[in-house]
């Protein structure tokens, strides 16, 4: 019979904060599916602590080698993701994420023509294996006459990442550089809609559980209908426990 105090201990094990670490940073990131990475240095440490070696350098190597990338797969927040997972995650989340910024983009005067011009400049500048710091990317847009860049550069970058043009890849000291997603990510998993939802639910609960459906909904920000499909698809591979009348 589990008690509420046991839940936290089980989560520490599920998240590999306690117990054996993974052989590589990529294994650790893949297990977690997405690891919060808004603060780069803290995120590198969080991944390293989930590996056997605890090596920060190995996390940087995984980023430089392209097996782990950093982008905005959900909640408008930067995460580390195994490179092969980002495409199917964005297919589930990007449309809704982009819709939430439509009114804001209109207020800022960022119409689709500006976004597409920024995309074209980024592709032209980075094509052929190019990599660029955020400051240099913004400078390339300013040079091309995109006058709104100084005020709204972050939103442009986010939009191009949501639509599969940019991601953060190789490191330069403590900073990651932007690359073209299609060039940097050489292998992507392609999952059907319901399959992808089930995959996400399964991987969330095994790496973060015991957890509730409400926890999963908050973490992914998926629509209620998609959460229902996700849980139903993953259900045969999940166990349920009830603690203090709450189902995990």
Order of alpha helices (4+ residues) and beta strands (2+ residues): alpha-alpha-beta-alpha-alpha-beta-beta-alpha-alpha-alpha-alpha-alpha-beta-beta-alpha-alpha-alpha-alpha-beta-beta
